[in-house]
Amino acid sequence: MDIPYEFATEEARPIVYVRAVEVKDLPKDVQAQAMGATRLYAVHDEGGERLALVKERNLAFTLARQNDLSPVATH
């Protein structure tokens, strides 16, 4: 079948990366605000800039989607 089909073009949402971060590897002032957590989750833009730190992985994905971003997990 050779029938042209025009797909709807939805504006692409920027990709952000979610990764686990050990609190001990963060600056001391951030460690002081971690409220006893040993691991946080960082949301980074494509250039590697940290946009947010949150306590739970699911929260990081939700935060990204609520800000019209497409989250991707990294290891």
C-alpha positions as CSV (number, residue, x, y, z in Angstrom):
1,M,0.0,0.0,0.0
2,D,1.5,3.3,-1.0
3,I,-0.8,5.9,0.4
4,P,0.8,9.1,1.8
5,Y,-0.2,9.8,5.4
6,E,0.5,13.1,7.1
7,F,1.3,12.5,10.7
8,A,0.3,15.1,13.2
9,T,3.4,17.0,14.2
10,E,3.4,17.7,17.9
11,E,6.0,20.2,19.2
12,A,8.8,18.2,20.7
13,R,9.3,18.6,24.4
14,P,12.9,19.0,25.6
15,I,14.5,15.9,27.1
16,V,15.8,16.0,30.7
17,Y,17.8,13.2,32.4
18,V,16.9,11.8,35.8
19,R,19.7,10.1,37.8
20,A,20.4,9.0,41.4
21,V,22.8,11.2,43.3
22,E,24.5,10.2,46.6
23,V,24.0,13.0,49.2
24,K,27.6,12.6,50.4
25,D,28.8,13.7,46.9
26,L,26.8,17.0,47.0
27,P,28.1,20.3,48.4
28,K,27.9,20.6,52.2
29,D,25.1,23.2,52.1
30,V,22.9,20.9,50.1
31,Q,23.8,17.9,52.3
32,A,22.5,19.9,55.3
33,Q,19.1,20.3,53.6
34,A,18.8,16.6,52.7
35,M,16.9,15.8,55.9
36,G,18.7,12.5,56.5
37,A,18.3,11.1,53.0
38,T,21.3,9.2,51.6
39,R,20.2,9.4,48.0
40,L,18.4,12.1,46.0
41,Y,17.4,12.3,42.4
42,A,18.6,15.0,40.1
43,V,17.0,16.3,36.9
44,H,19.5,17.6,34.4
45,D,19.0,19.3,31.1
46,E,20.7,18.2,27.8
47,G,23.8,20.3,28.6
48,G,24.2,18.6,32.0
49,E,23.0,21.5,34.2
50,R,21.2,20.4,37.3
51,L,17.6,21.7,37.3
52,A,16.3,20.1,40.4
53,L,17.0,17.7,43.3
54,V,14.2,15.7,44.8
55,K,13.8,12.9,47.3
56,E,12.0,10.3,45.1
57,R,12.6,9.0,41.6
58,N,8.9,9.1,40.7
59,L,8.7,12.7,41.9
60,A,11.6,13.6,39.5
61,F,9.7,12.2,36.6
62,T,6.4,13.9,37.7
63,L,8.2,17.2,38.1
64,A,9.7,17.0,34.6
65,R,6.4,16.2,33.0
66,Q,4.5,18.9,34.9
67,N,7.0,21.4,33.3
68,D,6.5,20.1,29.8
69,L,9.8,18.1,29.7
70,S,10.4,14.6,28.6
71,P,12.3,12.7,31.4
72,V,14.7,9.9,30.6
73,A,16.4,7.7,33.2
74,T,20.2,7.4,33.3
75,H,22.5,5.1,35.3
